[in-house]
Amino acid sequence: MGLNNLPSESSDLFYLARKLKDIDEHLRQQLNSCYKYIGERNDIETYQIHLDLFNPKVIHNDNMEVVKALIYALDEKLPLLDGATKRRVSLDVLRRKNVLLLISSLEFSSDELKILEQIYKDTTVHQYEIVWIPIVDRPTFRLTDDMRTKFENLRSTMPWYSVDDLLLIQKPVISSREEALWREEKWRLELLVDHIPDPRILNWIKEDKYIFFYGGDDVEWVRRFAKEARKVATADKIPLEIVYVGKSSEREKVNKARKIISKEKLGDVLQDQAMVWFWNRLESLLFSKIQLGRADDDDPIVQQIKKLLSYDRGVGWAVLSIGSNIVVNAHSTTVLHALVHFEEWKVNVSEKGFHLAFQEYHGKLLYVPCSRLEFQTTTKVPDSMKCPECHHLMKKYATFLCCHDEHI
């Protein structure tokens, strides 16, 4: 009798084992959903707390509440590394001091870092303290050896404070503040030139002058554009400033163009530090949107930044503003054509102003250049991206590039 019952008992055990496995998987899924929900609720609560905390209308008698909200530290742990002494210190070193937060990924531009270090070292009396807050993408709280090595190498060169551990950063706080800053921003010239070490530019903006920012590495195009712009300004006595900002690469060609502009007195040129800062800032603005998952938003700021970075891969480009207000962001072909044919639209300048007359004529020119955006493999590359000109999905390619002049 016992032997006859074995197949039935085996089937029952198999059924029960399978049933238990299904229940286990279901419970694990439910548990993961609960963890996800709890995490989302915590992020929402953290976001609201910090909206209140960073409210500009709220006056804090002490900065420690804000600092501790950004950098999580256990009571017994020293969360900061002093770049000058290379010793770990507590958050109290920042108490009642002006604190500048340097927020970046681990892919910190070496040129930008050198500029910051030089400015910091040249300042004999610091009215503020800088704290580097690195942000990393991580699906879990496990960090790779490569991340830790990059982190250690970067902060070893910094003369200011930095967090001692990547896991001490309250990332939802940074993201929420970044979102809030973007909501307040507009497409304006200050967005492109903010903190560039050249005070003349902000003075021109305050004076509501016409300003042409232009770039490119084609020496002949640069010379011709600058000459035509200067000719138009002189002919109609237009208070126009012309500033060459170079290119994100091709330094040898850029240096040649700079020498020609200076020698022939065709306008102003950003100095090395300011030029590097300008291009790093542009890329940082786009990467910020990518990090937030907003690179393809129907947002005029995003579209214009993508256009500028795309034009940078071509012959040249120009941005025209009156004071803070940017009126044209143009490709080399159309912007030069508009200047060369000034006689066709100069009649409208006295009535509409130079900027609106230029914008109206330029808007009638039919030319849509190919868009090309390049990303280093060390940065977060989006899976897809829409063209800033036609808004269709762009094709994705892998490119091998050698810029010899980068090493000269």
Disulfide bonds with the S-S distance in Angstrom:
none
